Amino acid sequence: MKKAIVFDNSGTLLERYRVIKDIANNSIFTDVNSLDLIDSNSSLALVVLQMNASVLSSLNQDYLISNLIRDNDIEFDVSFTTKDISKSELKEIIYNEKIATIKDITDGFDTLHEKIPQMELCNGSALIIDIDKKVISYTITSAGRLFPEVLSTVEELKNRGIELFIASGDRKGAISRLACMLNINENNAFGTVSTAQKCEIVSDLQSKGYKVMMVGDGLNDLLAFKKADVSVLTLEQKEEVSPKLYNKTDFVVEDISQILDITF
């Protein structure tokens, strides 16, 4: 039987560094998992901006994020949400938001560079939208570097004839670059996919005759964990993991290289 492994990105292949700004309280924190934050509220949505965030430093910092997105026709996608909402409905909320500014994104840049001065991959910027209040509640900037054993693990898996895929909620451009770094077929790399879409990717591979292992570390991997033939939870990010994931995983590993010991 053909075999495939679907990897999440941040926290799984990439050691993740994230800066979140609470706009209402004008506070910045780095020790909160954004997916857990969203999961704890019934009306939040994680929106990933499909843009290179580095250009924001040169813009008027008081420029509204809503104007930035609308005036430049910046594409965005919903990565994770606790409330069903269409993209068009979210677009209306974002376009009419009158509080969050570019500075609410760039305020996290210095902290991010302090944490990881030699970043290998910039995942980009995202917004957490409060659907009920119709405001941008949080901004997120994130980047990272490959965990030490990723390159050798990927190479060994390819030597074993296992087809490799990436399915991540992160920015599409970042996932394309990651696929290039790992010499994974770009057609096998899916950026800014939702929880349901990750599950669909696993299901599609199974329909094509693959036995599928899903490897991830976050709540947006939950449905894919349930669908996969084998699910593997990675703890290399060393963040608290939701019990929801522990209850749906077949294996738990401390290091990405340990998946080489799992037979499936």
BALOBA-1460 file (C-alpha; in Angstrom, 3 decimals):
// residues 264
<rec num="1" residu="m" x="0.000" y="0.000" z="0.000"/>
<rec num="2" residu="k" x="1.159" y="3.509" z="-0.773"/>
<rec num="3" residu="k" x="1.998" y="5.619" z="2.282"/>
<rec num="4" residu="a" x="1.765" y="9.363" z="2.872"/>
<rec num="5" residu="i" x="2.576" y="11.649" z="5.769"/>
<rec num="6" residu="v" x="0.830" y="14.999" z="6.131"/>
<rec num="7" residu="f" x="2.735" y="17.481" z="8.283"/>
<rec num="8" residu="d" x="1.482" y="20.573" z="9.984"/>
<rec num="9" residu="n" x="4.021" y="23.423" z="9.872"/>
<rec num="10" residu="s" x="4.272" y="25.693" z="12.925"/>
<rec num="11" residu="g" x="5.106" y="23.749" z="16.058"/>
<rec num="12" residu="t" x="5.611" y="20.558" z="14.038"/>
<rec num="13" residu="l" x="8.288" y="21.214" z="11.414"/>
<rec num="14" residu="l" x="9.026" y="24.767" z="12.470"/>
<rec num="15" residu="e" x="9.943" y="25.987" z="15.926"/>
<rec num="16" residu="r" x="7.363" y="28.734" z="16.202"/>
<rec num="17" residu="y" x="7.790" y="32.234" z="17.638"/>
<rec num="18" residu="r" x="4.612" y="34.222" z="17.905"/>
<rec num="19" residu="v" x="3.770" y="37.732" z="19.115"/>
<rec num="20" residu="i" x="0.143" y="38.551" z="19.863"/>
<rec num="21" residu="k" x="-1.168" y="42.040" z="20.528"/>
<rec num="22" residu="d" x="-4.363" y="42.565" z="22.496"/>
<rec num="23" residu="i" x="-5.622" y="45.723" z="20.827"/>
<rec num="24" residu="a" x="-8.187" y="46.749" z="23.443"/>
<rec num="25" residu="n" x="-5.627" y="46.562" z="26.260"/>
<rec num="26" residu="n" x="-2.642" y="47.683" z="24.139"/>
<rec num="27" residu="s" x="-0.614" y="44.756" z="25.501"/>
<rec num="28" residu="i" x="1.759" y="42.276" z="23.867"/>
<rec num="29" residu="f" x="2.344" y="38.687" z="24.883"/>
<rec num="30" residu="t" x="4.334" y="35.746" z="23.540"/>
<rec num="31" residu="d" x="3.289" y="32.899" z="25.832"/>
<rec num="32" residu="v" x="-0.258" y="32.270" z="24.590"/>
<rec num="33" residu="n" x="-1.266" y="29.723" z="21.963"/>
<rec num="34" residu="s" x="-3.490" y="31.558" z="19.482"/>
<rec num="35" residu="l" x="-5.532" y="28.446" z="18.678"/>
<rec num="36" residu="d" x="-6.277" y="27.847" z="22.351"/>
<rec num="37" residu="l" x="-7.201" y="31.513" z="22.701"/>
<rec num="38" residu="i" x="-9.696" y="31.202" z="19.870"/>
<rec num="39" residu="d" x="-11.005" y="27.870" z="21.134"/>
<rec num="40" residu="s" x="-11.807" y="29.465" z="24.499"/>
<rec num="41" residu="n" x="-14.200" y="31.942" z="22.881"/>
<rec num="42" residu="s" x="-17.364" y="31.204" z="20.909"/>
<rec num="43" residu="s" x="-17.067" y="33.985" z="18.329"/>
<rec num="44" residu="l" x="-13.461" y="34.313" z="17.164"/>
<rec num="45" residu="a" x="-11.887" y="33.684" z="13.764"/>
<rec num="46" residu="l" x="-8.210" y="33.535" z="12.786"/>
<rec num="47" residu="v" x="-7.667" y="35.379" z="9.497"/>
<rec num="48" residu="v" x="-4.309" y="35.016" z="7.719"/>
<rec num="49" residu="l" x="-3.198" y="37.888" z="5.487"/>
<rec num="50" residu="q" x="-1.623" y="36.718" z="2.209"/>
<rec num="51" residu="m" x="1.067" y="39.372" z="2.133"/>
<rec num="52" residu="n" x="4.698" y="39.960" z="3.029"/>
<rec num="53" residu="a" x="4.363" y="41.817" z="6.331"/>
<rec num="54" residu="s" x="7.841" y="43.370" z="6.107"/>
<rec num="55" residu="v" x="6.479" y="46.172" z="3.907"/>
<rec num="56" residu="l" x="4.303" y="47.438" z="6.760"/>
<rec num="57" residu="s" x="7.199" y="49.104" z="8.583"/>
<rec num="58" residu="s" x="7.532" y="51.705" z="5.828"/>
<rec num="59" residu="l" x="3.839" y="52.678" z="5.834"/>
<rec num="60" residu="n" x="1.896" y="55.203" z="7.882"/>
<rec num="61" residu="q" x="1.515" y="53.431" z="11.203"/>
<rec num="62" residu="d" x="-1.854" y="55.069" z="11.887"/>
<rec num="63" residu="y" x="-3.315" y="53.668" z="8.675"/>
<rec num="64" residu="l" x="-6.292" y="51.457" z="9.462"/>
<rec num="65" residu="i" x="-5.779" y="47.758" z="8.782"/>
<rec num="66" residu="s" x="-9.222" y="47.753" z="7.170"/>
<rec num="67" residu="n" x="-8.107" y="50.433" z="4.698"/>
<rec num="68" residu="l" x="-4.834" y="48.601" z="4.020"/>
<rec num="69" residu="i" x="-6.661" y="45.396" z="3.107"/>
<rec num="70" residu="r" x="-9.417" y="47.071" z="1.101"/>
<rec num="71" residu="d" x="-7.304" y="49.644" z="-0.764"/>
<rec num="72" residu="n" x="-4.651" y="47.109" z="-1.752"/>
<rec num="73" residu="d" x="-7.066" y="44.247" z="-2.380"/>
<rec num="74" residu="i" x="-5.065" y="42.042" z="-0.014"/>
<rec num="75" residu="e" x="-6.255" y="38.460" z="-0.064"/>
<rec num="76" residu="f" x="-6.971" y="36.685" z="3.224"/>
<rec num="77" residu="d" x="-8.173" y="33.260" z="4.322"/>
<rec num="78" residu="v" x="-9.780" y="31.839" z="7.456"/>
<rec num="79" residu="s" x="-7.439" y="29.417" z="9.170"/>
<rec num="80" residu="f" x="-9.344" y="28.571" z="12.376"/>
<rec num="81" residu="t" x="-12.664" y="29.621" z="13.854"/>
<rec num="82" residu="t" x="-15.105" y="28.715" z="16.598"/>
<rec num="83" residu="k" x="-18.129" y="30.127" z="14.774"/>
<rec num="84" residu="d" x="-19.402" y="29.376" z="11.291"/>
<rec num="85" residu="i" x="-19.089" y="32.431" z="9.084"/>
<rec num="86" residu="s" x="-18.593" y="32.940" z="5.367"/>
<rec num="87" residu="k" x="-15.578" y="34.686" z="3.908"/>
<rec num="88" residu="s" x="-17.815" y="37.413" z="2.494"/>
<rec num="89" residu="e" x="-19.273" y="38.078" z="5.947"/>
<rec num="90" residu="l" x="-15.788" y="38.315" z="7.419"/>
<rec num="91" residu="k" x="-14.716" y="40.643" z="4.626"/>
<rec num="92" residu="e" x="-17.564" y="42.980" z="5.505"/>
<rec num="93" residu="i" x="-16.475" y="43.041" z="9.154"/>
<rec num="94" residu="i" x="-12.843" y="43.690" z="8.251"/>
<rec num="95" residu="y" x="-13.593" y="46.387" z="5.671"/>
<rec num="96" residu="n" x="-15.740" y="48.318" z="8.157"/>
<rec num="97" residu="e" x="-13.459" y="47.957" z="11.190"/>
<rec num="98" residu="k" x="-12.332" y="51.377" z="12.492"/>
<rec num="99" residu="i" x="-9.977" y="50.643" z="15.400"/>
<rec num="100" residu="a" x="-6.976" y="48.468" z="14.504"/>
<rec num="101" residu="t" x="-4.036" y="50.155" z="12.747"/>
<rec num="102" residu="i" x="-0.861" y="48.973" z="11.038"/>
<rec num="103" residu="k" x="0.999" y="49.820" z="14.251"/>
<rec num="104" residu="d" x="-0.970" y="47.058" z="15.970"/>
<rec num="105" residu="i" x="0.832" y="44.620" z="13.674"/>
<rec num="106" residu="t" x="4.285" y="46.222" z="13.570"/>
<rec num="107" residu="d" x="4.394" y="46.638" z="17.367"/>
<rec num="108" residu="g" x="5.278" y="42.946" z="17.474"/>
<rec num="109" residu="f" x="8.182" y="43.115" z="15.031"/>
<rec num="110" residu="d" x="10.904" y="44.117" z="17.515"/>
<rec num="111" residu="t" x="9.887" y="41.420" z="19.972"/>
<rec num="112" residu="l" x="9.851" y="38.839" z="17.199"/>
<rec num="113" residu="h" x="13.336" y="39.789" z="16.013"/>
<rec num="114" residu="e" x="14.639" y="39.632" z="19.578"/>
<rec num="115" residu="k" x="13.257" y="36.116" z="19.963"/>
<rec num="116" residu="i" x="14.592" y="34.866" z="16.635"/>
<rec num="117" residu="p" x="17.212" y="37.183" z="15.103"/>
<rec num="118" residu="q" x="18.049" y="34.628" z="12.402"/>
<rec num="119" residu="m" x="14.602" y="33.438" z="11.393"/>
<rec num="120" residu="e" x="14.396" y="30.883" z="8.586"/>
<rec num="121" residu="l" x="10.767" y="31.378" z="7.694"/>
<rec num="122" residu="c" x="8.395" y="34.298" z="8.207"/>
<rec num="123" residu="n" x="4.886" y="32.918" z="8.520"/>
<rec num="124" residu="g" x="3.526" y="36.454" z="8.282"/>
<rec num="125" residu="s" x="0.714" y="38.332" z="9.968"/>
<rec num="126" residu="a" x="-2.777" y="37.379" z="11.021"/>
<rec num="127" residu="l" x="-5.813" y="38.890" z="12.695"/>
<rec num="128" residu="i" x="-8.180" y="37.469" z="15.259"/>
<rec num="129" residu="i" x="-11.653" y="38.798" z="14.521"/>
<rec num="130" residu="d" x="-14.403" y="38.956" z="17.125"/>
<rec num="131" residu="i" x="-17.361" y="38.086" z="14.934"/>
<rec num="132" residu="d" x="-20.030" y="39.196" z="17.420"/>
<rec num="133" residu="k" x="-18.376" y="42.514" z="18.278"/>
<rec num="134" residu="k" x="-17.259" y="43.048" z="14.644"/>
<rec num="135" residu="v" x="-13.763" y="44.184" z="15.619"/>
<rec num="136" residu="i" x="-10.165" y="43.061" z="15.191"/>
<rec num="137" residu="s" x="-9.405" y="41.920" z="18.749"/>
<rec num="138" residu="y" x="-5.817" y="40.715" z="18.266"/>
<rec num="139" residu="t" x="-3.007" y="40.883" z="15.738"/>
<rec num="140" residu="i" x="-0.413" y="38.145" z="15.343"/>
<rec num="141" residu="t" x="3.062" y="38.169" z="13.841"/>
<rec num="142" residu="s" x="4.986" y="34.910" z="13.641"/>
<rec num="143" residu="a" x="8.169" y="33.379" z="12.316"/>
<rec num="144" residu="g" x="10.405" y="30.441" z="13.066"/>
<rec num="145" residu="r" x="13.175" y="28.057" z="12.188"/>
<rec num="146" residu="l" x="13.251" y="24.359" z="11.446"/>
<rec num="147" residu="f" x="13.551" y="21.980" z="14.357"/>
<rec num="148" residu="p" x="17.049" y="20.403" z="14.326"/>
<rec num="149" residu="e" x="16.067" y="16.935" z="13.042"/>
<rec num="150" residu="v" x="13.582" y="18.001" z="10.367"/>
<rec num="151" residu="l" x="15.872" y="17.930" z="7.334"/>
<rec num="152" residu="s" x="17.345" y="14.496" z="8.115"/>
<rec num="153" residu="t" x="13.918" y="13.075" z="9.019"/>
<rec num="154" residu="v" x="12.341" y="14.298" z="5.796"/>
<rec num="155" residu="e" x="15.216" y="12.879" z="3.766"/>
<rec num="156" residu="e" x="14.926" y="9.465" z="5.411"/>
<rec num="157" residu="l" x="11.159" y="9.356" z="4.864"/>
<rec num="158" residu="k" x="11.670" y="10.130" z="1.176"/>
<rec num="159" residu="n" x="14.296" y="7.367" z="0.985"/>
<rec num="160" residu="r" x="11.659" y="4.986" z="2.318"/>
<rec num="161" residu="g" x="9.352" y="5.916" z="-0.549"/>
<rec num="162" residu="i" x="6.813" y="7.755" z="1.603"/>
<rec num="163" residu="e" x="5.001" y="10.641" z="-0.097"/>
<rec num="164" residu="l" x="5.235" y="13.839" z="1.960"/>
<rec num="165" residu="f" x="2.701" y="16.646" z="2.241"/>
<rec num="166" residu="i" x="2.382" y="19.876" z="4.217"/>
<rec num="167" residu="a" x="-1.022" y="21.188" z="5.306"/>
<rec num="168" residu="s" x="-0.846" y="24.334" z="7.387"/>
<rec num="169" residu="g" x="-2.934" y="27.266" z="8.478"/>
<rec num="170" residu="d" x="0.037" y="29.555" z="7.826"/>
<rec num="171" residu="r" x="0.467" y="31.994" z="4.939"/>
<rec num="172" residu="k" x="0.517" y="30.355" z="1.500"/>
<rec num="173" residu="g" x="3.760" y="32.039" z="0.452"/>
<rec num="174" residu="a" x="5.530" y="30.787" z="3.566"/>
<rec num="175" residu="i" x="4.368" y="27.209" z="2.974"/>
<rec num="176" residu="s" x="5.556" y="27.308" z="-0.646"/>
<rec num="177" residu="r" x="8.962" y="28.461" z="0.563"/>
<rec num="178" residu="l" x="9.028" y="25.741" z="3.228"/>
<rec num="179" residu="a" x="8.306" y="23.093" z="0.590"/>
<rec num="180" residu="c" x="11.263" y="24.404" z="-1.401"/>
<rec num="181" residu="m" x="13.509" y="24.306" z="1.693"/>
<rec num="182" residu="l" x="12.556" y="20.670" z="2.311"/>
<rec num="183" residu="n" x="12.571" y="19.657" z="-1.364"/>
<rec num="184" residu="i" x="8.926" y="18.628" z="-1.148"/>
<rec num="185" residu="n" x="6.824" y="18.891" z="-4.299"/>
<rec num="186" residu="e" x="5.114" y="22.294" z="-4.192"/>
<rec num="187" residu="n" x="1.902" y="20.620" z="-5.356"/>
<rec num="188" residu="n" x="1.982" y="18.711" z="-2.061"/>
<rec num="189" residu="a" x="2.109" y="21.902" z="0.016"/>
<rec num="190" residu="f" x="-1.164" y="23.477" z="1.133"/>
<rec num="191" residu="g" x="-1.105" y="26.862" z="2.862"/>
<rec num="192" residu="t" x="-3.787" y="28.596" z="4.935"/>
<rec num="193" residu="v" x="-6.003" y="25.545" z="5.118"/>
<rec num="194" residu="s" x="-8.764" y="25.330" z="7.698"/>
<rec num="195" residu="t" x="-9.349" y="22.508" z="10.153"/>
<rec num="196" residu="a" x="-11.917" y="20.988" z="7.792"/>
<rec num="197" residu="q" x="-9.638" y="21.354" z="4.762"/>
<rec num="198" residu="k" x="-6.817" y="19.482" z="6.526"/>
<rec num="199" residu="c" x="-9.254" y="16.641" z="7.084"/>
<rec num="200" residu="e" x="-10.280" y="16.776" z="3.415"/>
<rec num="201" residu="i" x="-6.641" y="16.506" z="2.321"/>
<rec num="202" residu="v" x="-6.224" y="13.357" z="4.419"/>
<rec num="203" residu="s" x="-9.502" y="11.930" z="3.093"/>
<rec num="204" residu="d" x="-8.541" y="12.681" z="-0.520"/>
<rec num="205" residu="l" x="-5.232" y="10.857" z="-0.127"/>
<rec num="206" residu="q" x="-7.012" y="7.857" z="1.366"/>
<rec num="207" residu="s" x="-9.409" y="7.792" z="-1.579"/>
<rec num="208" residu="k" x="-6.343" y="7.581" z="-3.843"/>
<rec num="209" residu="g" x="-5.112" y="4.470" z="-2.048"/>
<rec num="210" residu="y" x="-2.733" y="5.981" z="0.488"/>
<rec num="211" residu="k" x="-2.404" y="4.940" z="4.092"/>
<rec num="212" residu="v" x="-2.028" y="8.318" z="5.817"/>
<rec num="213" residu="m" x="-0.188" y="9.502" z="8.899"/>
<rec num="214" residu="m" x="-1.083" y="12.982" z="10.176"/>
<rec num="215" residu="v" x="1.567" y="14.776" z="12.229"/>
<rec num="216" residu="g" x="0.654" y="17.948" z="14.093"/>
<rec num="217" residu="d" x="0.544" y="19.822" z="17.367"/>
<rec num="218" residu="g" x="-2.512" y="22.092" z="17.391"/>
<rec num="219" residu="l" x="-6.280" y="22.107" z="17.600"/>
<rec num="220" residu="n" x="-6.548" y="22.831" z="13.880"/>
<rec num="221" residu="d" x="-5.173" y="19.301" z="13.328"/>
<rec num="222" residu="l" x="-7.975" y="17.662" z="15.302"/>
<rec num="223" residu="l" x="-10.276" y="16.593" z="12.450"/>
<rec num="224" residu="a" x="-7.312" y="15.357" z="10.404"/>
<rec num="225" residu="f" x="-6.169" y="13.336" z="13.433"/>
<rec num="226" residu="k" x="-9.578" y="11.672" z="13.595"/>
<rec num="227" residu="k" x="-9.589" y="10.877" z="9.870"/>
<rec num="228" residu="a" x="-5.992" y="9.696" z="9.438"/>
<rec num="229" residu="d" x="-4.999" y="6.045" z="9.677"/>
<rec num="230" residu="v" x="-2.331" y="7.062" z="12.202"/>
<rec num="231" residu="s" x="-2.119" y="10.334" z="14.136"/>
<rec num="232" residu="v" x="1.029" y="11.672" z="15.777"/>
<rec num="233" residu="l" x="1.113" y="14.523" z="18.265"/>
<rec num="234" residu="t" x="4.442" y="16.366" z="18.498"/>
<rec num="235" residu="l" x="5.487" y="18.096" z="21.719"/>
<rec num="236" residu="e" x="8.726" y="19.622" z="20.422"/>
<rec num="237" residu="q" x="7.262" y="23.145" z="20.607"/>
<rec num="238" residu="k" x="7.011" y="22.642" z="24.381"/>
<rec num="239" residu="e" x="3.660" y="24.396" z="24.679"/>
<rec num="240" residu="e" x="0.662" y="23.198" z="26.623"/>
<rec num="241" residu="v" x="-1.462" y="20.922" z="24.462"/>
<rec num="242" residu="s" x="-5.229" y="20.758" z="24.577"/>
<rec num="243" residu="p" x="-6.663" y="17.526" z="26.052"/>
<rec num="244" residu="k" x="-8.839" y="17.370" z="22.932"/>
<rec num="245" residu="l" x="-5.726" y="16.455" z="20.945"/>
<rec num="246" residu="y" x="-4.357" y="13.970" z="23.467"/>
<rec num="247" residu="n" x="-7.655" y="12.110" z="23.322"/>
<rec num="248" residu="k" x="-7.490" y="11.706" z="19.545"/>
<rec num="249" residu="t" x="-3.850" y="10.815" z="18.940"/>
<rec num="250" residu="d" x="-2.273" y="7.393" z="18.448"/>
<rec num="251" residu="f" x="1.325" y="8.390" z="19.234"/>
<rec num="252" residu="v" x="3.015" y="11.221" z="21.107"/>
<rec num="253" residu="v" x="6.613" y="12.183" z="20.263"/>
<rec num="254" residu="e" x="9.058" y="14.638" z="21.798"/>
<rec num="255" residu="d" x="11.214" y="14.957" z="18.669"/>
<rec num="256" residu="i" x="10.159" y="14.896" z="15.030"/>
<rec num="257" residu="s" x="12.760" y="12.191" z="14.255"/>
<rec num="258" residu="q" x="10.835" y="9.750" z="16.475"/>
<rec num="259" residu="i" x="8.199" y="9.299" z="13.772"/>
<rec num="260" residu="l" x="10.814" y="7.202" z="11.976"/>
<rec num="261" residu="d" x="10.225" y="4.516" z="14.622"/>
<rec num="262" residu="i" x="6.461" y="4.389" z="14.025"/>
<rec num="263" residu="t" x="5.263" y="1.610" z="11.730"/>
<rec num="264" residu="f" x="2.117" y="2.304" z="9.767"/>
